[in-house]
């Protein structure tokens, strides 16, 4: 049965199964290209049992909702051309030239546009590892009440943020993704919510950078206000992130204000 099959998978294969099933569900949900206009009014869908049952099971194991999300459709949906699946790598090894989307849902020629957009998320999160390390450094310096080291950590954080932004700048702003293709074929079709018994389906339709974990982490570290429309949308987007991401961000929320508060109290121009 499904439970027995899942029990034999390691986490890598479980995440691969999650992305495979999510891509299948994505294709089932929209059915045609372009989709019929009435499909956009559907907030919840009932998937066929052959997709719904294993998706629910692997989602429960990985603490991931039965939705199309940035995690399942982008951040786990890629492969490297220079090594086999499961091979070791570090974030710096990821480069646009050696990355491909694993399970695309648009045919050529739009597949290339989807791939460029999707892998921008992957590269942004990969570069974000440096951001998280710099934030950790800053929090340690604050805990030690070391003004000089906090300044050094913040300089490091600023450089890491600039490098994290590079994939977006190179891909979207240049642009390698055609704006019309994105608006007509990628953006409207990205998100979907399955019939999971939740009282509310997908509240933030469209592709959600709000689900990009490193951006949310940076907002918490720097205490970016969450009362605006975008701030509220970002917090709502957490519902569609894996459980371990939600718990990490909740822990960072507990430290909101700590870093800016220390900087203000230090009264040090540097």
Secondary structure per residue as TSV (DSSP state, phi and psi in degrees):
chain	resnum	aa	ss	phi	psi
A	1	X	-	360.0	-179.9
A	2	X	H	-60.4	-44.7
A	3	X	H	-61.7	-42.4
A	4	X	H	-66.7	-40.9
A	5	X	H	-64.2	-41.8
A	6	X	H	-66.1	-35.4
A	7	X	H	-62.6	-25.6
A	8	X	T	-86.3	-0.3
A	9	X	-	-96.6	140.2
A	10	X	-	-81.2	176.3
A	11	X	H	-63.9	-35.9
A	12	X	H	-60.6	-48.4
A	13	X	H	-68.6	-32.7
A	14	X	H	-64.2	-41.8
A	15	X	H	-68.8	-35.1
A	16	X	H	-63.9	-41.0
A	17	X	H	-64.2	-40.6
A	18	X	H	-58.2	-46.6
A	19	X	H	-67.6	-37.9
A	20	X	H	-61.7	-49.0
A	21	X	H	-67.5	-36.6
A	22	X	H	-65.4	-40.4
A	23	X	H	-66.1	-39.1
A	24	X	H	-63.5	-44.4
A	25	X	H	-63.6	-36.4
A	26	X	H	-61.0	-47.3
A	27	X	H	-64.3	-40.3
A	28	X	H	-65.6	-40.9
A	29	X	H	-61.8	-42.7
A	30	X	H	-92.5	-29.7
A	31	X	-	72.6	-50.0
A	32	X	S	-133.1	160.6
A	33	X	S	-121.9	119.7
A	34	X	S	-71.3	156.4
A	35	X	-	-66.9	157.1
A	36	X	-	-63.0	139.7
A	37	X	G	-53.9	-35.2
A	38	X	G	-68.2	-18.2
A	39	X	G	-65.8	-26.8
A	40	X	G	-70.3	-17.3
A	41	X	G	-84.9	-6.8
A	42	X	-	-83.2	119.6
A	43	X	S	-93.6	-20.6
A	44	X	-	-141.4	147.6
A	45	X	B	-130.0	154.8
A	46	X	-	-106.2	111.0
A	47	X	-	-80.5	153.0
A	48	X	-	-63.1	151.0
A	49	X	H	-57.2	-35.6
A	50	X	H	-63.7	-22.3
A	51	X	H	-100.4	-44.6
A	52	X	H	-63.6	-43.3
A	53	X	H	-67.3	-51.7
A	54	X	H	-67.1	-31.3
A	55	X	H	-65.2	-43.2
A	56	X	H	-63.2	-39.8
A	57	X	H	-68.2	-46.5
A	58	X	H	-71.5	-31.8
A	59	X	H	-64.1	-39.4
A	60	X	H	-66.4	-41.5
A	61	X	H	-62.6	-41.0
A	62	X	H	-94.8	4.2
A	63	X	T	56.1	49.6
A	64	X	-	-126.5	134.6
A	65	X	-	-69.5	158.5
A	66	X	S	-83.8	66.7
A	67	X	E	-137.0	161.7
A	68	X	E	-78.9	119.3
A	69	X	-	-132.3	166.4
A	70	X	H	-59.1	-38.0
A	71	X	I	-64.9	-51.5
A	72	X	I	-78.9	-34.7
A	73	X	I	-91.9	-19.3
A	74	X	I	-121.8	-60.5
A	75	X	I	-71.5	-19.5
A	76	X	T	-111.2	2.6
A	77	X	S	-107.9	59.7
A	78	X	E	-150.9	163.5
A	79	X	E	-142.4	160.4
A	80	X	E	-104.6	138.3
A	81	X	T	-82.2	-14.8
A	82	X	T	-102.9	8.5
A	83	X	S	-162.5	158.6
A	84	X	-	-74.6	161.0
A	85	X	T	-59.1	139.0
A	86	X	T	89.2	-7.0
A	87	X	-	-70.5	153.3
A	88	X	-	-70.0	146.8
A	89	X	-	-156.5	163.4
A	90	X	-	-119.2	158.9
A	91	X	G	-51.2	-36.2
A	92	X	G	-65.2	-18.3
A	93	X	G	-73.9	-19.5
A	94	X	-	-79.9	124.5
A	95	X	-	-141.3	148.1
A	96	X	G	-56.5	-30.6
A	97	X	G	-72.8	-24.7
A	98	X	G	-110.6	15.1
A	99	X	E	-113.8	141.9
A	100	X	E	-137.9	149.1
A	101	X	E	-71.9	140.5
A	102	X	S	-82.6	-45.5
A	103	X	S	-128.0	84.5
A	104	X	-	-75.2	156.0
A	105	X	-	-122.3	4.9
A	106	X	S	-116.5	139.3
A	107	X	-	-80.5	165.3
A	108	X	T	-59.7	148.5
A	109	X	T	-86.5	-5.0
A	110	X	H	-73.0	-16.6
A	111	X	H	-59.3	-39.0
A	112	X	H	-64.9	-37.0
A	113	X	H	-67.2	-43.4
A	114	X	H	-60.8	-43.0
A	115	X	H	-63.1	-44.1
A	116	X	H	-61.3	-43.1
A	117	X	H	-66.2	-47.6
A	118	X	H	-63.4	-45.3
A	119	X	H	-71.2	-17.3
A	120	X	H	-62.3	-38.9
A	121	X	H	-61.9	-45.2
A	122	X	H	-60.6	-48.0
A	123	X	H	-67.9	-35.3
A	124	X	H	-63.1	-46.3
A	125	X	H	-66.7	-36.2
A	126	X	H	-63.2	-46.0
A	127	X	H	-65.6	-25.1
A	128	X	H	-65.8	-17.3
A	129	X	H	-58.0	-37.8
A	130	X	H	-68.3	-35.2
A	131	X	H	-62.8	-46.1
A	132	X	H	-63.8	-38.3
A	133	X	H	-65.4	-41.0
A	134	X	H	-67.3	-37.8
A	135	X	H	-64.3	-41.8
A	136	X	H	-59.7	-44.2
A	137	X	H	-58.0	-44.2
A	138	X	H	-64.1	-42.4
A	139	X	H	-65.0	-38.2
A	140	X	H	-64.2	-41.9
A	141	X	H	-63.7	-39.2
A	142	X	H	-65.0	-43.1
A	143	X	H	-60.7	-32.8
A	144	X	T	-84.4	-2.1
A	145	X	T	54.7	40.2
A	146	X	-	-103.1	101.1
A	147	X	H	-63.5	-45.8
A	148	X	H	-61.0	-46.2
A	149	X	H	-68.4	-33.4
A	150	X	H	-63.2	-42.5
A	151	X	H	-61.0	-42.3
A	152	X	H	-62.6	-42.5
A	153	X	H	-65.6	-36.6
A	154	X	H	-69.6	-36.6
A	155	X	H	-61.4	-42.4
A	156	X	H	-63.7	-39.3
A	157	X	H	-64.4	-41.5
A	158	X	H	-61.4	-42.6
A	159	X	H	-65.2	-38.4
A	160	X	H	-66.4	-38.6
A	161	X	H	-64.5	-41.5
A	162	X	H	-62.3	-41.7
A	163	X	H	-70.7	-32.9
A	164	X	H	-64.8	-32.9
A	165	X	H	-75.8	-15.8
A	166	X	H	-59.6	-43.4
A	167	X	H	-59.2	-39.6
A	168	X	H	-65.8	-44.6
A	169	X	I	-62.1	-44.4
A	170	X	I	-68.3	-38.5
A	171	X	I	-90.4	-48.1
A	172	X	I	-88.5	-43.7
A	173	X	I	-78.9	-22.8
A	174	X	T	-68.2	-38.7
A	175	X	T	-110.1	150.7
A	176	X	S	-94.6	-15.1
A	177	X	S	-104.0	118.8
A	178	X	-	-67.4	129.5
A	179	X	H	-59.5	-41.4
A	180	X	H	-66.9	-43.2
A	181	X	H	-60.3	-43.5
A	182	X	I	-62.2	-46.2
A	183	X	I	-69.5	-31.3
A	184	X	I	-98.0	-29.4
A	185	X	I	-119.1	-21.5
A	186	X	I	-106.9	-57.2
A	187	X	T	-58.1	-48.4
A	188	X	T	-70.1	-23.5
A	189	X	T	-100.6	3.7
A	190	X	S	-68.4	-59.1
A	191	X	-	-94.6	148.9
A	192	X	E	-153.2	158.7
A	193	X	E	-126.9	127.8
A	194	X	B	-79.9	166.3
A	195	X	-	-78.0	88.3
A	196	X	-	-105.0	6.0
A	197	X	S	83.2	1.5
A	198	X	-	-72.8	149.3
A	199	X	S	-66.9	-19.5
A	200	X	S	-139.6	137.9
A	201	X	-	-83.0	-138.8
A	202	X	-	-80.1	117.1
A	203	X	S	-89.0	-19.9
A	204	X	S	-126.2	78.8
A	205	X	-	-68.0	162.6
A	206	X	S	95.2	169.8
A	207	X	-	-68.4	134.9
A	208	X	-	-116.3	100.9
A	209	X	G	-64.3	-15.9
A	210	X	G	-61.3	-22.0
A	211	X	G	-92.6	7.4
A	212	X	-	-79.9	110.5
A	213	X	H	-58.5	-41.8
A	214	X	H	-67.7	-32.7
A	215	X	H	-66.3	-44.3
A	216	X	H	-63.6	-39.2
A	217	X	H	-63.2	-42.7
A	218	X	H	-64.1	-40.0
A	219	X	H	-58.4	-42.1
A	220	X	H	-69.1	-43.0
A	221	X	H	-62.3	-42.9
A	222	X	H	-91.8	1.4
A	223	X	T	58.3	47.3
A	224	X	-	-67.7	129.6
A	225	X	-	-57.6	142.4
A	226	X	-	-111.4	13.3
A	227	X	-	-88.8	-14.4
A	228	X	S	-73.3	173.2
A	229	X	H	-58.8	-46.6
A	230	X	H	-66.0	-37.6
A	231	X	H	-62.9	-44.1
A	232	X	H	-66.5	-38.6
A	233	X	H	-64.3	-38.0
A	234	X	H	-64.2	-44.4
A	235	X	H	-64.4	-39.1
A	236	X	H	-65.0	-34.9
A	237	X	H	-63.1	-18.3
A	238	X	G	-63.5	-23.9
A	239	X	G	-60.4	-22.4
A	240	X	G	-106.3	18.3
A	241	X	S	-104.4	158.2
A	242	X	-	-61.1	154.2
A	243	X	H	-58.5	-39.7
A	244	X	H	-67.5	-29.9
A	245	X	H	-69.4	-43.5
A	246	X	H	-61.0	-41.7
A	247	X	H	-68.3	-38.6
A	248	X	H	-63.6	-44.6
A	249	X	H	-67.5	-34.8
A	250	X	H	-63.6	-37.6
A	251	X	H	-66.3	-40.3
A	252	X	H	-65.9	-34.3
A	253	X	H	-60.0	-33.3
A	254	X	T	-64.4	-21.7
A	255	X	T	-101.2	8.6
A	256	X	T	-55.7	132.8
A	257	X	T	93.4	-19.2
A	258	X	H	-62.8	-50.7
A	259	X	H	-68.4	-51.7
A	260	X	H	-60.6	-35.5
A	261	X	H	-63.4	-40.3
A	262	X	H	-67.4	-40.8
A	263	X	H	-63.1	-44.2
A	264	X	H	-64.7	-42.5
A	265	X	H	-66.4	-29.9
A	266	X	H	-66.9	-30.2
A	267	X	T	50.6	45.0
A	268	X	-	-114.2	115.5
A	269	X	-	-54.9	-34.6
A	270	X	-	-61.5	360.0
